């Protein structure tokens, strides 16, 4: 049976490209067919027989959020999360496209494994999707051969990682930064400095290091030195570099208008949590880089407002509660966040800390532009109908009843957000509708408009 995918969304406040305006939006065959800023007689439009009319009076229609930084854990770590469960949680949070990281089992460090991952995702993803190829000290040939039209980028760890994906060889780094056909997304922490800090902490505390010391072990200086090195290489070679999860005010000094090819990401956890939360959340908020000072949190928000930080990601990295509730060294790093990143930014909007247009710019437009995604990230005629309908007059409480992660917890539990994600459209079909989901996911492989 044909899935209904023609909609007329009328009386919406459309948020797009710096504007908020009243409009009707016609969706036909998965694409945005018409955007009508002014009233247009219904008889002037052609409606398919299966068109569904949606009254969006007093509600806001946004482009679907694009999260360029998630860990959906499949293959190999599916007890934590999988493509089906985590993409389902994503659309419940208004995220319509994701880019998944390579640190799975096996790690995605060859084109063969990358193709297997794309095949694994077929029919499982509620969101649109692409995958990173992980850089190692030995896989330059694999990186040079990737299909830039469907692979979102290269993930480079210039700091602690698992397995073989810590690139420490300077000659390899220089060769990597010659890459021009896809962006390099980098995790920046200085490994040698962290190793020294770990050794000092073990000598002082043994295995029972207080979680509050996490930000000292994975310190501001460790982040700054690594980011400084990555930025310098990108400046030297003209690399398209996206620095992930910036966590300190000091790193922000490295991003300038003179180098628009070098961009930065803020993650929702660093915008909402700070050192004062370790006492309450413990290892639940352990992530890498570490969440640091209140002053860093404030500086990151200001950088979002100014445009020094271009995108907002979740770094969604689920672990089971049993795994997280462990001693410092045994508790894994990572926080589940993809379902709540947009909601929490909407809370900041209601608190007048950021404009709704800016949230859309950072979560929708900028990721589409930085990664050169084709026909997504904007509400434009002819683009895919990846859309989110938001009710800014309702309240959402983040709790066990509404969390859709397989791990079934969030560090933001009990947070009350004065907004609600009502509907999420992916490729013109309803992927989420007031806590209900379709039986069959509708996500597609993202495509990229790049010249190698």
C-alpha positions as CSV (number, residue, x, y, z in Angstrom):
1,X,0.0,0.0,0.0
2,X,1.3,3.5,-0.9
3,X,2.4,5.6,2.0
4,X,0.7,9.0,2.0
5,X,3.3,11.6,1.5
6,X,1.5,14.7,0.3
7,X,0.8,17.3,2.8
8,X,-0.6,20.9,2.9
9,X,0.8,22.6,6.1
10,X,-1.1,25.8,6.5
11,X,-0.9,28.9,8.8
12,X,2.6,28.0,10.0
13,X,5.3,30.4,11.2
14,X,8.1,29.3,8.9
15,X,11.7,29.8,10.2
16,X,14.2,29.9,7.4
17,X,17.2,31.8,6.2
18,X,17.1,34.4,8.9
19,X,13.4,35.1,8.7
20,X,10.2,34.1,10.5
21,X,7.1,34.5,8.3
22,X,3.6,33.2,8.0
23,X,3.2,30.8,5.2
24,X,1.6,27.7,3.8
25,X,3.8,24.8,2.6
26,X,2.8,22.2,0.1
27,X,4.6,18.9,0.2
28,X,4.3,16.6,-2.8
29,X,6.1,13.3,-3.5
30,X,8.7,13.9,-0.8
31,X,9.7,17.4,-1.9
32,X,8.6,21.0,-1.0
33,X,6.4,21.9,-3.9
34,X,5.2,25.4,-2.9
35,X,5.9,28.0,-0.2
36,X,3.3,30.7,-0.1
37,X,4.1,33.6,2.1
38,X,0.8,35.3,1.4
39,X,-2.7,33.9,1.3
40,X,-3.4,32.1,-1.9
41,X,-6.9,30.8,-2.9
42,X,-7.0,27.1,-2.5
43,X,-8.5,26.7,-5.9
44,X,-5.2,28.0,-7.4
45,X,-3.4,24.9,-6.1
46,X,-3.5,21.3,-7.3
47,X,-3.9,18.8,-4.5
48,X,-3.3,15.1,-5.0
49,X,-6.2,12.9,-3.8
50,X,-4.2,11.7,-0.8
51,X,-3.2,15.1,0.4
52,X,-3.4,15.5,4.2
53,X,-4.2,19.0,5.5
54,X,-2.3,20.0,8.7
55,X,-3.3,23.1,10.6
56,X,-0.2,24.7,11.9
57,X,-1.8,27.8,13.4
58,X,0.5,29.4,16.0
59,X,3.2,26.7,15.4
60,X,6.7,27.0,14.0
61,X,7.9,25.1,10.9
62,X,11.6,24.5,10.9
63,X,13.9,22.7,8.5
64,X,14.8,19.3,10.0
65,X,17.9,19.5,12.2
66,X,21.1,17.9,10.8
67,X,23.3,16.3,13.4
68,X,26.8,15.8,12.0
69,X,28.1,14.0,15.1
70,X,26.5,10.8,16.4
71,X,27.6,7.4,17.5
72,X,24.7,5.0,16.8
73,X,26.8,2.0,18.0
74,X,26.0,-0.4,15.1
75,X,27.8,-2.7,14.2
76,X,29.2,-4.4,17.3
77,X,27.9,-2.4,20.2
78,X,24.2,-2.8,19.7
79,X,23.5,-3.4,23.4
80,X,24.1,0.3,23.8
81,X,22.1,1.5,20.8
82,X,21.5,0.6,17.2
83,X,20.6,2.3,13.9
84,X,16.8,1.7,14.3
85,X,16.5,2.7,18.0
86,X,18.8,5.8,17.9
87,X,17.4,7.2,14.6
88,X,13.9,6.7,16.0
89,X,15.0,8.8,19.0
90,X,16.5,11.4,16.6
91,X,13.3,12.1,14.7
92,X,11.4,12.4,18.0
93,X,13.7,15.3,18.7
94,X,13.3,16.9,15.2
95,X,16.6,15.6,13.8
96,X,16.1,14.4,10.2
97,X,19.7,13.7,9.0
98,X,22.7,12.3,10.9
99,X,26.3,11.5,10.2
100,X,27.6,8.6,12.2
101,X,31.1,8.1,13.5
102,X,33.5,5.2,12.7
103,X,34.3,3.9,16.2
104,X,32.2,0.8,16.1
105,X,33.2,-2.9,16.0
106,X,34.8,-3.3,13.6
107,X,36.0,0.3,13.2
108,X,35.0,1.8,9.8
109,X,38.5,2.4,8.5
110,X,38.3,0.8,5.0
111,X,35.9,1.4,2.1
112,X,34.8,-2.2,2.2
113,X,33.7,-1.8,5.8
114,X,32.1,1.6,4.9
115,X,30.1,-0.1,2.2
116,X,29.0,-2.8,4.6
117,X,27.8,-0.2,7.0
118,X,25.7,1.5,4.3
119,X,24.2,-1.8,3.5
120,X,23.5,-2.5,7.1
121,X,21.6,0.8,7.4
122,X,19.2,0.0,4.6
123,X,15.6,-0.1,5.8
124,X,16.6,0.7,9.4
125,X,17.0,4.4,9.6
126,X,14.2,6.9,10.4
127,X,16.6,9.7,9.6
128,X,18.7,10.3,6.5
129,X,22.2,9.3,7.0
130,X,25.9,9.1,6.0
131,X,29.0,7.7,7.6
132,X,32.5,8.9,8.3
133,X,35.6,6.9,7.3
134,X,38.0,6.8,10.3
135,X,41.6,7.9,9.7
136,X,44.5,5.8,11.0
137,X,48.3,6.0,10.7
138,X,48.1,3.5,7.8
139,X,44.9,4.0,5.6
140,X,45.7,7.0,3.4
141,X,45.0,5.0,0.3
142,X,41.6,4.1,1.5
143,X,40.8,7.8,2.3
144,X,41.9,8.9,-1.1
145,X,39.5,6.4,-2.7
146,X,36.3,7.3,-0.8
147,X,33.1,8.3,-2.7
148,X,32.8,12.0,-1.9
149,X,29.2,12.0,-3.2
150,X,27.9,9.9,-0.4
151,X,30.6,9.8,2.4
152,X,30.2,12.8,4.7
153,X,33.8,13.1,5.7
154,X,37.0,11.8,7.4
155,X,37.0,11.4,11.2
156,X,40.4,12.2,12.6
157,X,41.2,11.6,16.3
158,X,44.1,13.8,17.4
159,X,43.6,12.6,20.9
160,X,42.6,9.6,22.8
161,X,40.6,7.0,20.9
162,X,39.9,3.3,20.8
163,X,41.7,0.8,18.6
164,X,43.8,2.1,15.7
165,X,42.2,5.5,15.1
166,X,44.6,7.7,17.0
167,X,46.6,9.4,14.3
168,X,49.9,10.3,16.0
169,X,52.3,10.1,13.0
170,X,53.2,13.7,11.9
171,X,53.9,12.6,8.3
172,X,50.5,11.0,8.1
173,X,48.9,14.1,9.5
174,X,50.4,16.3,6.9
175,X,49.3,13.9,4.1
176,X,45.8,13.9,5.6
177,X,45.6,17.6,5.6
178,X,46.3,17.7,1.9
179,X,42.9,16.0,1.4
180,X,40.5,18.4,-0.4
181,X,37.6,16.4,-1.6
182,X,35.8,15.8,1.7
183,X,35.9,17.7,5.1
184,X,38.0,16.4,8.0
185,X,36.1,16.3,11.2
186,X,38.6,16.3,14.1
187,X,38.6,15.3,17.8
188,X,41.3,17.5,19.4
189,X,43.0,16.5,22.6
190,X,46.7,16.2,23.2
191,X,47.4,12.5,24.0
192,X,50.8,12.9,25.7
193,X,49.5,15.6,28.1
194,X,46.4,13.5,29.0
195,X,48.7,10.5,29.6
196,X,50.8,12.5,32.0
197,X,47.7,13.8,33.8
198,X,46.3,10.2,34.1
199,X,49.5,9.0,35.6
200,X,49.5,11.8,38.2
201,X,45.8,11.1,39.1
202,X,46.5,7.3,39.5
203,X,49.5,8.1,41.8
204,X,47.2,10.4,43.9
205,X,43.9,8.5,43.9
206,X,44.6,5.0,42.6
207,X,41.6,3.6,40.7
208,X,39.1,5.8,42.5
209,X,39.7,9.2,40.9
210,X,36.9,11.6,41.7
211,X,34.9,12.4,38.6
212,X,35.4,16.1,39.3
213,X,39.0,15.6,38.2
214,X,38.0,14.6,34.7
215,X,38.2,18.2,33.5
216,X,41.8,18.5,34.9
217,X,42.9,15.2,33.4
218,X,41.4,16.1,30.0
219,X,42.4,19.7,30.5
220,X,41.9,23.0,28.8
221,X,45.6,23.0,27.7
222,X,45.3,19.5,26.2
223,X,42.4,20.7,24.1
224,X,44.0,23.9,23.1
225,X,47.4,22.4,22.0
226,X,45.7,19.8,19.8
227,X,43.2,22.3,18.3
228,X,46.0,24.7,17.7
229,X,48.0,22.1,15.8
230,X,45.0,21.0,13.7
231,X,44.1,24.6,12.8
232,X,47.7,25.4,11.8
233,X,47.8,22.4,9.5
234,X,44.5,23.4,7.9
235,X,45.7,26.9,7.4
236,X,48.9,25.7,5.8
237,X,47.2,23.3,3.4
238,X,43.8,25.0,2.9
239,X,42.0,21.9,4.3
240,X,38.2,21.9,4.9
241,X,38.4,21.3,8.7
242,X,35.5,21.0,11.1
243,X,36.6,21.0,14.8
244,X,34.2,18.9,16.8
245,X,32.9,19.5,20.3
246,X,34.9,22.6,21.2
247,X,34.9,22.7,25.0
248,X,36.9,25.7,26.1
249,X,36.9,29.5,25.7
250,X,40.6,29.4,25.0
251,X,40.1,27.3,21.8
252,X,37.7,29.9,20.4
253,X,40.7,32.3,19.9
254,X,41.9,30.0,17.1
255,X,38.9,30.5,14.8
256,X,39.0,33.6,12.6
257,X,37.1,35.1,9.7
258,X,40.4,35.0,7.7
259,X,40.0,31.2,7.4
260,X,36.4,30.3,6.5
261,X,37.5,26.8,5.6
262,X,38.0,26.1,9.3
263,X,34.8,25.8,11.3
264,X,33.8,24.7,14.8
265,X,31.0,22.7,16.5
266,X,29.4,23.2,19.9
267,X,27.7,20.2,21.5
268,X,24.6,20.5,23.5
269,X,26.1,19.0,26.7
270,X,28.8,21.7,26.8
271,X,26.1,24.4,26.4
272,X,24.0,23.1,29.3
273,X,26.4,21.3,31.7
274,X,29.4,22.6,33.6
275,X,31.7,21.7,36.5
276,X,29.0,22.3,39.0
277,X,27.0,19.3,37.7
278,X,29.6,16.6,38.4
279,X,28.5,16.3,42.0
280,X,24.9,15.5,40.9
281,X,25.5,13.5,37.7
282,X,28.8,11.8,38.4
283,X,30.0,9.6,35.6
284,X,26.8,10.1,33.7
285,X,28.3,13.3,32.4
286,X,31.7,11.9,31.7
287,X,32.6,12.6,28.1
288,X,35.6,13.5,26.0
289,X,36.6,16.3,25.8
290,X,35.6,16.9,29.4
291,X,32.8,19.3,30.3
292,X,34.6,22.2,32.0
293,X,33.9,25.6,33.6
294,X,30.8,27.7,33.7
295,X,32.9,30.4,32.0
296,X,33.6,28.0,29.1
297,X,29.9,27.2,28.8
298,X,29.1,30.9,28.6
299,X,31.8,31.5,26.0
300,X,30.5,28.7,23.8
301,X,27.0,30.2,23.8
302,X,28.4,33.7,22.9
303,X,30.5,32.1,20.1
304,X,27.3,30.5,18.7
305,X,25.6,34.0,18.7
306,X,28.5,35.6,17.0
307,X,29.0,32.9,14.4
308,X,32.5,31.9,15.6
309,X,31.0,28.5,16.2
310,X,29.1,27.3,13.1
311,X,27.2,24.2,14.1
312,X,25.5,22.4,17.0
313,X,25.9,18.7,17.3
314,X,24.9,16.1,20.0
315,X,27.9,13.8,20.1
316,X,25.2,11.3,20.9
317,X,27.1,8.4,22.5
318,X,24.9,6.0,24.5
319,X,26.1,3.6,27.1
320,X,24.1,1.5,29.5
321,X,23.5,2.7,33.0
322,X,25.4,-0.3,34.3
323,X,28.4,0.7,32.3
324,X,28.2,4.4,33.3
325,X,27.7,3.7,37.0
326,X,31.3,2.6,37.5
327,X,34.6,3.9,38.9
328,X,36.3,6.7,37.0
329,X,38.6,4.6,34.7
330,X,36.0,1.9,34.1
331,X,33.1,4.2,33.3
332,X,33.0,4.8,29.5
333,X,32.9,8.4,28.1
334,X,29.8,9.5,26.2
335,X,26.3,11.0,26.7
336,X,23.1,10.3,24.9
337,X,21.7,13.5,23.5
338,X,20.4,13.4,19.9
339,X,16.7,13.4,21.0
340,X,17.0,16.5,23.1
341,X,19.5,18.8,21.4
342,X,17.0,20.8,19.5
343,X,14.5,20.9,22.4
344,X,17.2,22.3,24.7
345,X,18.1,25.0,22.2
346,X,14.5,25.9,22.0
347,X,14.6,26.3,25.8
348,X,17.4,28.9,25.4
349,X,15.2,30.6,22.8
350,X,12.3,30.9,25.3
351,X,14.9,32.3,27.8
352,X,15.9,35.0,25.2
353,X,19.5,33.7,25.2
354,X,19.4,33.0,21.4
355,X,17.1,33.7,18.5
356,X,15.1,30.9,16.9
357,X,16.6,32.0,13.5
358,X,20.1,31.5,14.9
359,X,19.2,28.0,16.2
360,X,18.0,27.1,12.7
361,X,21.1,28.6,11.1
362,X,23.4,26.5,13.4
363,X,21.5,23.3,13.4
364,X,20.1,23.2,9.9
365,X,21.6,25.6,7.4
366,X,25.3,25.5,8.4
367,X,25.7,21.7,8.5
368,X,24.2,21.5,5.1
369,X,26.6,24.2,3.8
370,X,29.8,22.9,5.5
371,X,29.2,19.3,4.3
372,X,27.7,20.4,0.9
373,X,24.6,18.3,1.4
374,X,22.3,18.3,-1.6
375,X,18.8,19.7,-1.3
376,X,18.5,19.6,2.5
377,X,18.9,21.9,5.5
378,X,16.6,24.7,4.1
379,X,12.9,25.2,3.5
380,X,13.1,25.8,-0.3
381,X,11.0,24.8,-3.2
382,X,12.4,21.7,-4.8
383,X,14.3,20.6,-1.6
384,X,13.5,17.4,0.2
385,X,10.7,17.9,2.7
386,X,12.7,17.4,5.9
387,X,10.6,19.5,8.3
388,X,9.8,19.9,12.0
389,X,6.6,21.3,13.4
390,X,7.2,22.8,16.8
391,X,4.6,24.0,19.4
392,X,6.2,26.7,21.5
393,X,3.2,27.0,23.8
394,X,3.4,23.4,25.1
395,X,5.9,22.0,27.6
396,X,8.0,18.9,27.4
397,X,9.5,17.2,30.4
398,X,12.4,14.9,29.7
399,X,11.7,11.7,31.5
400,X,11.7,7.9,31.2
401,X,8.3,7.9,29.6
402,X,9.4,9.9,26.6
403,X,13.1,8.9,26.2
404,X,13.5,6.7,23.1
405,X,17.2,5.8,23.4
406,X,17.9,2.1,23.8
407,X,20.0,2.9,26.9
408,X,16.9,4.5,28.4
409,X,18.4,7.4,30.3
410,X,19.5,11.0,29.8
411,X,21.6,13.4,31.8
412,X,18.9,16.0,31.2
413,X,16.1,14.0,32.9
414,X,13.6,16.2,34.8
415,X,14.5,19.1,32.6
416,X,11.3,21.0,31.6
417,X,11.4,22.6,28.2
418,X,8.7,25.1,27.2
419,X,8.3,23.7,23.7
420,X,7.2,20.4,22.1
421,X,8.3,18.6,18.9
422,X,4.9,17.8,17.4
423,X,5.7,16.3,14.0
424,X,8.9,15.4,12.1
425,X,8.8,14.9,8.3
426,X,11.6,13.0,6.6
427,X,11.6,13.0,2.8
428,X,8.0,14.2,2.9
429,X,6.6,11.5,5.1
430,X,5.7,11.6,8.8
431,X,8.5,10.0,10.7
432,X,7.2,11.2,14.1
433,X,3.8,12.4,15.1
434,X,3.0,13.1,18.8
435,X,4.9,10.1,20.2
436,X,3.9,7.8,17.4
437,X,6.2,6.4,14.6
438,X,5.6,4.7,11.3
439,X,6.2,1.0,11.2
440,X,8.7,1.3,8.4
441,X,11.6,3.9,8.5
442,X,12.0,6.2,5.5
443,X,15.6,7.5,5.8
444,X,17.7,7.9,2.7
445,X,21.4,8.1,2.1
446,X,22.6,11.7,2.1
447,X,24.3,12.9,-1.1
448,X,26.9,15.6,-1.3
449,X,27.7,18.1,-4.1
450,X,31.5,18.0,-4.2
451,X,34.2,18.1,-6.9
452,X,37.1,15.9,-6.2
